[in-house]
Amino acid sequence: MFTRIQRGDVTAFDSFYEKYWEKVYSAAYKRLQDVGQAKDVTQDVFLQLWIKRNEIAIDNPAGYLFTATFNKVYNVMEKEKKYVPIPDLLAELWSNNDKADADLLYHEFLVAYEELVQSLTTSQQQIFRMRFHDDLSTAEIAEKLAISRKTVQNQLGKAIAQLRSSLALIALLLSQR
């Protein structure tokens, strides 16, 4: 079907859209919890697909759409300073990858993710894990570690900045395999 889309077949694109739009919308809404933002993300994902149809090759439509949605949601969340707990993200990556080697991809992502987290300083690792693995707020982390909330926010910001591009790239690469 994607070859027809690449040739500019609007009917094929409409069929593709009808088949996948609910999954894209649901994934976006699940993360953003905002109908308008989820609709915008869904529209952007399919608009970019149409615009770049001649530049990309899609072997796994669900994997491509998951990655594109992840990236759009990530951009929205970054603008609003919202973040997704990492275990949820990993579980979603695993559940949305319908290839036969999904378990291997999931394992490779976990290994790469863990290596990246290990590259953080000890305090950044601890704060990062408490925030994204345990889903604690910065106030809760500050209380548990007996440090100021501002220190937690600073360390978390540094950790996220260091990991941000690497995690997105790893997710993208593994989902496209």
C-alpha positions as CSV (number, residue, x, y, z in Angstrom):
1,M,0.0,0.0,0.0
2,F,2.8,2.4,0.8
3,T,4.2,2.2,-2.7
4,R,0.8,3.6,-4.0
5,I,1.0,6.4,-1.4
6,Q,4.5,7.2,-2.6
7,R,3.1,7.6,-6.1
8,G,0.6,10.2,-4.7
9,D,-2.4,7.9,-4.6
10,V,-4.8,9.8,-2.4
11,T,-7.2,6.8,-2.1
12,A,-4.4,4.6,-0.8
13,F,-3.5,7.3,1.7
14,D,-7.1,7.7,2.8
15,S,-7.3,3.9,3.4
16,F,-4.0,4.0,5.4
17,Y,-5.3,6.9,7.4
18,E,-8.6,5.1,8.2
19,K,-6.8,2.0,9.2
20,Y,-4.3,3.7,11.6
21,W,-5.7,7.1,12.8
22,E,-7.4,5.7,15.9
23,K,-4.2,4.0,17.1
24,V,-2.2,7.2,16.6
25,Y,-4.8,9.3,18.3
26,S,-5.1,6.8,21.2
27,A,-1.3,6.7,21.7
28,A,-1.1,10.5,21.7
29,Y,-4.1,10.9,24.0
30,K,-2.8,8.3,26.4
31,R,0.3,10.4,26.9
32,L,-1.0,13.9,26.6
33,Q,-4.5,13.5,28.2
34,D,-5.7,16.4,26.0
35,V,-8.1,15.9,23.2
36,G,-7.0,18.9,21.2
37,Q,-3.3,18.1,21.5
38,A,-3.9,14.4,20.6
39,K,-5.8,15.5,17.5
40,D,-3.0,17.9,16.5
41,V,-0.4,15.2,17.0
42,T,-2.5,12.8,14.9
43,Q,-2.9,15.4,12.1
44,D,0.8,16.2,12.2
45,V,1.9,12.6,12.0
46,F,-0.2,11.9,8.9
47,L,0.5,15.3,7.3
48,Q,4.3,14.7,7.6
49,L,3.9,11.2,6.2
50,W,2.1,12.6,3.2
51,I,4.6,15.4,2.7
52,K,7.7,13.1,3.1
53,R,6.2,10.1,1.3
54,N,8.9,10.2,-1.3
55,E,11.7,10.4,1.2
56,I,10.8,7.5,3.4
57,A,10.3,3.8,3.1
58,I,8.0,2.0,5.5
59,D,8.2,-1.7,6.0
60,N,6.4,-1.7,9.4
61,P,3.5,0.9,9.3
62,A,2.6,0.4,13.0
63,G,6.3,0.8,14.0
64,Y,6.7,3.9,11.9
65,L,3.5,5.5,13.2
66,F,4.4,4.6,16.8
67,T,7.8,6.3,16.4
68,A,6.4,9.4,14.6
69,T,3.7,9.7,17.3
70,F,6.3,9.2,20.1
71,N,8.4,12.0,18.6
72,K,5.5,14.4,18.2
73,V,4.2,13.7,21.7
74,Y,7.7,14.1,23.0
75,N,7.9,17.5,21.4
76,V,4.6,18.6,22.9
77,M,5.6,17.3,26.3
78,E,8.9,19.0,26.2
79,K,7.3,22.3,25.4
80,E,5.0,21.9,28.3
81,K,7.6,20.3,30.6
82,K,5.6,17.1,30.8
83,Y,7.5,13.8,30.9
84,V,6.5,10.1,30.4
85,P,7.6,7.5,33.0
86,I,10.3,5.5,31.3
87,P,8.8,2.1,32.2
88,D,5.6,3.1,30.4
89,L,7.5,4.2,27.4
90,L,9.4,0.9,27.2
91,A,6.2,-1.2,27.7
92,E,4.6,0.7,24.9
93,L,7.5,0.3,22.6
94,W,7.4,-3.5,23.2
95,S,3.6,-3.8,22.8
96,N,3.5,-1.7,19.6
97,N,6.2,-3.5,17.8
98,D,4.6,-6.3,15.8
99,K,7.7,-7.7,14.3
100,A,8.8,-11.2,15.1
101,D,11.9,-10.0,16.9
102,A,10.1,-7.6,19.2
103,D,11.6,-9.3,22.3
104,L,15.1,-8.8,21.0
105,L,14.4,-5.2,20.1
106,Y,12.9,-4.6,23.6
107,H,16.0,-6.2,25.2
108,E,18.4,-4.2,23.1
109,F,16.5,-1.0,23.9
110,L,16.7,-1.8,27.7
111,V,20.4,-2.5,27.5
112,A,21.1,0.8,25.6
113,Y,18.8,2.7,28.0
114,E,20.5,1.3,31.0
115,E,24.0,2.1,29.6
116,L,22.8,5.7,29.0
117,V,21.4,6.0,32.6
118,Q,24.7,4.5,33.9
119,S,26.6,7.3,32.2
120,L,24.9,9.9,34.5
121,T,26.5,11.0,37.7
122,T,25.4,8.9,40.8
123,S,23.1,11.7,42.1
124,Q,21.6,12.2,38.6
125,Q,21.0,8.5,38.2
126,Q,19.2,8.3,41.6
127,I,17.0,11.3,40.9
128,F,16.3,10.2,37.4
129,R,15.2,6.7,38.5
130,M,13.1,8.1,41.3
131,R,11.3,10.4,38.9
132,F,10.8,8.2,35.9
133,H,10.9,4.7,37.3
134,D,9.2,5.3,40.6
135,D,7.1,8.2,39.2
136,L,7.8,10.4,42.2
137,S,7.3,14.2,42.0
138,T,10.3,16.4,42.4
139,A,8.9,17.5,45.8
140,E,8.7,13.8,46.9
141,I,12.3,13.2,45.7
142,A,13.6,16.2,47.5
143,E,11.9,15.1,50.8
144,K,13.2,11.5,50.5
145,L,16.8,12.7,49.7
146,A,16.7,15.6,52.2
147,I,17.8,18.1,49.5
148,S,16.0,21.1,48.1
149,R,13.5,20.8,45.3
150,K,15.5,23.2,43.2
151,T,18.5,20.8,43.4
152,V,16.3,17.9,42.3
153,Q,15.0,20.0,39.4
154,N,18.5,21.0,38.4
155,Q,19.9,17.5,38.5
156,L,16.9,16.1,36.7
157,G,17.2,18.8,34.0
158,K,20.9,17.9,33.5
159,A,20.1,14.2,33.3
160,I,17.2,14.7,30.9
161,A,19.3,16.9,28.7
162,Q,22.1,14.3,28.5
163,L,19.7,11.4,27.8
164,R,17.0,13.1,25.6
165,S,18.4,12.8,22.1
166,S,20.1,9.5,22.7
167,L,16.9,7.8,23.9
168,A,14.8,9.2,21.0
169,L,17.4,8.0,18.5
170,I,17.6,4.6,20.1
171,A,13.8,4.2,20.0
172,L,13.7,5.3,16.4
173,L,16.5,3.0,15.3
174,L,15.1,0.0,17.1
175,S,11.5,0.5,15.9
176,Q,12.7,0.8,12.3
177,R,14.6,-2.5,12.3
